[in-house]
Amino acid sequence: MSSPKIPLSVLVVIHTPELEVLLIERAQQAGFWQSVTGSKDLEDEPWDVTAIREVQEETGIVVGGPEVPRDALQDWAIENIYEIYPVWRHRYAPGVTHNTERVFGLCVPRDIPITLAPREHTAWAWLPWREAADRCFSPSNAEAILQLPRFNGKAGPSTF
């Protein structure tokens, strides 16, 4: 039996310079679209290490490689604490009901190849940021995407 998941996770909003957002559809929940997410492997694993690992595992994108430099990953220093959906609580230690999620942004070229982990996700799509926020099943994911213009330096009077 595997160890319980650690209730510390990352959310990585992958986007292009034009603010298109990559969403991936969960394999076990059709219609559940999201950004890259994943838990720390160890409690003391640095947040950015978790983010880089999860991006590669879920999309095949290598952060720190020639197409996506390490500084393309931006820690937005936002932490969300939310109740874990009951359907997923069995993955955690008994009594764990809440998760802390750290939010990152990752700017990538629009034409970067995407290779999904088929056991986790079945489809992907690039969407304009507002449309991507509307499609997310998770409120914290939608809110993070709505913050994208502010963190990408493209906020302006007509952005919101």
C-alpha positions, 0 to 999 in steps of 0.5 A: 500500500502506498503512503498517504498523500501529503496535504501540501500541493502545487497549482501551476498555471501554464500559459503563453505570453499571449495569456492562453492557458493550458488546461488538462482533463482528468482521466477519472472525472470526465469534464473536470478540467484543471491546471497542473496540480500535485502534492509534495513527495516529502514534507520538506520538498521545496515548492518549486521542485514539486512544481517542476516535477508535476509539470513534467509528469503531467505534461512532458514539459521540461522546466530548465530545458532549452524551450522553457528556462528555469526562470519561466517558472514564477512563484506567485506566493499565493497559498490557498487552503481548501477542503479536500473533496470527500471523494479524494480523502481516502488518499490522505492520512485519516482525519486529514480534511484540508490541503494547502496549495501553492500557486505558480505560473509558467510561461511557455511557447504556444507550440511546445509539445504536450505529452499527457500522463494517460493514467491521469489526464485524457485531453488538453486545450489552450484557451484564452485566460477568461475562458480557461477560468470558466472551464475549471472545476476547482474554484481555487484554480479558476481564481488563480487563472484570473490573477494571470494578467496581474502576474504576467505584467499585462494588467491594464484598465480593460483587463478586468 
